[in-house]
């Protein structure tokens, strides 16, 4: 099975560990991480990415994840890469989809079976 690459942006260490564990337990993936917005586009320039996961509020500096989503959609590198917002709040998920994301998930959903099928469409 071909290994896919996931870029995880702005997660705190415990959430990053939980998300990484979940993804590597269910899919053949390698995880790239970025703590800050200005690290995202350079990583997308260097690596073909199958899915980007962006925290609603970046842990490192408190900035908005939605701004990164908008940057990705305006950028010429991988403008069509699927992006999911990591947030338990339905209103934020709705805003993300309106800004070009695919439906994301919150950390509370990591054990739910429907999450695996939602991620499988991007991660095989």
N, C-alpha and C positions, 0 to 999 in steps of 0.2 A: 504494500500500500504506500502510495506517495505521501511523503510528509508535507504538511501544510505549515504555513507560518502565521502566527497571530501576534499582532502588536497590541500590547496592553498598556494603556496610558493613564497615569495619575492615581493608581491604586495605592493605598497604604500597605505597609508590609504584610500584615495579617490577611488582608483581602487579596493581595497579589498572590500570596502563598495558597490561599483557598481556591482561587480561580485557576491558577496554574495546576494545582493538584487535580481539580475537576477535569480540566481540558486534557491533561496528559493521561488521565485514567480512562477517558472515553474516546480519544482520537489520537491519530498519529500527527502530533504537532510539535513545533518548537515555538517557544514563547520569547518574543523580544519585549523589552519594557522601556518605557520613557516616563520620566517623572515630570517633565516640563513641556509646555507647548512647543518651544523652539527646537526640541529634539525630534519631533514627529516627522516633519517633511524630509529632513536628511535621512532618517531611517527608511522612509518610503522610497526615496531615491536609490538607496543601496540594496533593498531587499524586496522581492515580489511578496506581497502580503495577501493572504486569503481573507482575513478578517481583522478589523480594528475594534478594540474594546476601549471606550473612553469613559472614565469616571465622570459623574455629573459635576463634581467639584474636585479639582486636582489636590491631592493630599499635600504635595510639596509646597504649593504657594497659594492655594485657595482660589485659583482662577477657574473660570467656567469651561467645562468640557465642550459645551455647545460651540464655543468659539473655534475649537480645534476642528470640529465637524465641518464648520463653514469654510475653514482654511483648506481642508482636504478637498471639498467639493469644488473650490475655486482653482485648485492647483492642477497643473497639467501632468504631474507625474503619474499618479494612480487615482484619477478623479472618480472612477467608478467602483473603487474598492468598497466592499460592504463594511459599514460602520454600525456598531451597536453602542448605545448609551448604557452604562452600568448604573442603574438607579432603581430603587424600589417604588418611586413615585410615578403613578400612571400619567399625571399631567406632563411631567418632564419627558416621559417616553413619547407621548403624543407630539410634543414640540420637536423632539429629535426627528421623528418620522417626517414631520412637516418640513424639516430642514435637510432631508435627504438621507436619513439613517434608515436602516431596516429595524423592525421591532427588536428591542434589546431585552435586558433582564436586570433584576436586582439581585443583590447577594443572597437575599432570602430564598431565591428560587434555585440555588445551586443543587439542591437534592431532588428537584421535581423532574419527573420523567419527560414532560413536554419540552423542557429546556434542551435536552439532548437532541430531540428531533428538530428543534428550531436551529440549533447550531450545526447539525449534520448537513443541512443544505449548503453550507459554506465550507465545512471541514471534512466532508466525506464520511 
